[in-house]
Amino acid sequence: MQIREYQQDDLKDMIKIWNEVVEEGNAFPQEELLDGKSGAVFFGEQTYTGVAMDQGKIVGLYILHPNNVGRCGHICNASYAVDSSFRGQNIGEKLVRDCLEKAKKYGFTILQFNAVVESNVRARRLYERLGFVQLGTIPGGFMMKDGHYENICPYYILLGDK
């Protein structure tokens, strides 16, 4: 498997994978699906967008961008999406590891996740195994697809010296 920066030709597959996660309604805060135009804008405005390729097929992706501006501009944020038919193959871990390296390359010193859903145990175990620290719990911070609210757990990891 290879992870590389996305290209315009990748957008159709990327949008499909991203929308799949949005439609599942248990991980991303977005409710609106991307189309060709909005997807091109969305992925194009990120600091970095990486895609995971396996045998010529896009199987996952991530976005990396500042979490804030100005005096907090050294903190970045990221989101990860893996095609449902390829989950359970450690693609997410490879995406996170690549993202950590890219974040350092772009001068970020902290990667922060604002809203990891508490019931997303697989993601939480991965983050903790990679050295992320949970900041606490925000009760009812995420509205699930069915309308009920679940707790969110913000996480961070230090990427280097400040």
N, C-alpha and C positions, 0 to 999 in steps of 0.2 A: 504494500500500500504506500502511496505517495501523497503528501500534503503539499499543495502549492497555492499560489495566489490565484484567485478566480479570474476568468476571462469572460468577455461578453457572451461567447458561445455557450457558457455554462449556465446562464441565467435561467433558462427554462427548467432545468433539473433542480437548480438551487431553490427556485420559487416553489416547486412541487414539494420538496423536502421541508422547507420553512413552513409552508401552509399546512402541511400534515401535522406539525407540532402545534401550530396555532389552533387548528381544528380540534385537536385532542383536548385542549383547554385546561391542561394541568401543569404547564411549565412556563410558557411565555405570557407576559402581560397583554400582548396585543390581542385584539379581537377581530380586527380587519385583516382580510386576506390580501396578499400581494397579487398584482397582475403584472404583465410584462413591463408596463411603464413605471408603476410604483416600485416594483422590484428592482429595476435598473437604478432608480434614484436611491432607494434604500441601501442597497449593497454598495453603490458607488460612493455614498457619502461617509462610509465607515473609514476609520484609519487604516484598517486592513481587513480583508475578507479572504479566508482560506477555505479550500475545498479538499476533501479526502477523496482520492481516486483509487479504485480497485479494479484492475483489469479493464481500464478505459471507461469505467462508470463512476459517476459521482455518488458516493455513499454517505457523505456527511459534509458539514460545513461549520464555520464559526465566523462571528463578527467581533471585531475589537475596536473600541472607541473610548474617548475620554468619558469618565464618569461625571466629571464636573469641569469647571473652567477656572482660569486665574490661579489663585493660591492653592486650589485643589486640583489643578490640571495635571498633576503627576499621578493621579489615581485613574486607572482605567477600569473598564467594565467589558464583559464579553458574554456572548450567548452561543450555545452549541446546539446543533440539530443533526440527528442521524436518521437516515432512511429507516423506517420501521422494519423492513425486511432484512436489515443488516445489523440490528441491535444485538447486543450480547457478544460482540466480537472484539471488544476493546477499542473500537473506533473512537468513542468519546474520550477515552484516556489519551489516545494519540493526538486528538484535536486539542485537548487542554494543554498537553505538554508543548505542542507546537506554538500555541497561543502564548504561553509563558515566555518562550524565547522571543517571539515577535514583539511582545509587550516591552521587554527589555531593550530590544533593538530600537524601538520607537521612543525610548527615553522614559517610559513609565516606571515608577518605583513600587507601586502597589496595584494589585488587581483585586477589585472588590465586586462581589456579587450582591446585589441589593435585595433580591427576592427569590431565594431558593425555597420552593414549597416544601414544607416539613415532611410531607408524605413521599417526596421524591427521594426515597432511601438510597437507591442506586447512585444517584448523582452525589448525594451528601457523603456517602461512604468513599466515593472516588475522591472528592475534594479533600476530605479529611486525610485520606491515605497519601495524597500529594502534598500535604502540609498546610492546607488552608485552615484558618481558625474561625470558628463560629462566634459571631459577636453577640448573639442573644437570640431572642425570638420575638417576633411582632405578632401578637394575637390577631387572628382574622385578617391578615394582611393581603390575602390573595383570594379573589373570587373564582371559584372553579366553574367549569362549563355549565354544570347543573344549577349554579346560583348559590351554593353554600360556600362559606368562607373557611379557609384553612390558614394555619399559621405559616409565616415565612421566617426563614433563617438567613440573615445576612452573613456572608463569609468574606474573609480577605486573606491575602498572602503577600508577604514582602518580597519584592523582586530583586532588591539590591540596596546599596547604600543610598541614603537621601542626602 
